[in-house]
Amino acid sequence: MSIRVLLVDEHAMLREALRTILERAGDIVAVAEADDGATALALARELEPDVVVMDIGLVGMSGIEATRRMIAENPGIKVLALSTFSDRRMVVQMLEAGARGYVVKTAGSEELLRGIRAVARGETYLYAEAAAALVDSLRKHSLRGTRSETLGRREREVLQLLASGNNSAQIAEALHIATGTVEVHRRNIMRKLGLHNVADLTRYAIREGLTSA
C-alpha cells in the first residue's frame, strides 16, 4: 500500500518538484497540496494522510503552529518538517510541536524519501544537520536528570536502540528477545519516564547521554 502524503509549502514550484519526486518513488503518492497552514489543517482533517511534509516558513500560521494543531486534532498523522534552516531552535520547536522528522531543503531527494518512509513507519528521522543541531541544543540547555536511574539494564538497552531509530522487531533481534517483550519494555519505559512517543524518548535518550544522536 502506498504512503499517502500531503505536501505543504507556499511555493508552487517547489511543490511541483516534490510531487515529481514522490511520483517516481513508486511507494509514495501525493494526495493533496497546500500553500498555507489553514488549508493544510482542512486537508488533513478531510484526507487523513499518512505523512504531512510540512514547510516551517509558511506565511501567516507557521509550519510549527500548523503542526501543533494538526497533531492535537489527529495524533496518528506523522509530520516530516522540511525547512531551509537547520537552526537548533527550529529543530527543537518542530519536534516539540509533534513532528516525527526533520529534513533540510538542501538535502537530496533520496534523503526526503527516506524521511517520509521512516516517519510513516512510526520512526523518528533527523537529517544529519538537524540531528547535530538537536544534540547541540540538548547538551547546552539541558541538565542531566536522574530519571534514567529508575530504568533497568534491559530497559536502558531497549531505549538506546529505540532512540537510534530501530523498530521493535529490530530491537528484538539485536537483544535476542521476543518482539512482545520489547513492547512491554517500551510501555514500561514510557510509564516510568512520563513520556508518550518515540520523539520524546529520543530527546530524553540524547539528553541523558544514552545515545549520540
Secondary structure, DSSP 8 states (H G I E B T S, - for coil): --EEEEEE-S-HHHHHHHHHHHHHHSSEEEEEEESSHHHHHHHHHHH--SEEEEES--SSS-HHHHHHHHHHH-TT-EEEEEES---HHHHHHHHHHT-SEEEETTS-HHHHHHHHHHHHTT--EE-HHHHHHHHHHHHHH----SGGGGS-HHHHHHHHHHHTT--HHHHHHHHTS-HHHHHHHHHHHHHHHT--SHHHHHHHHHHTTS---
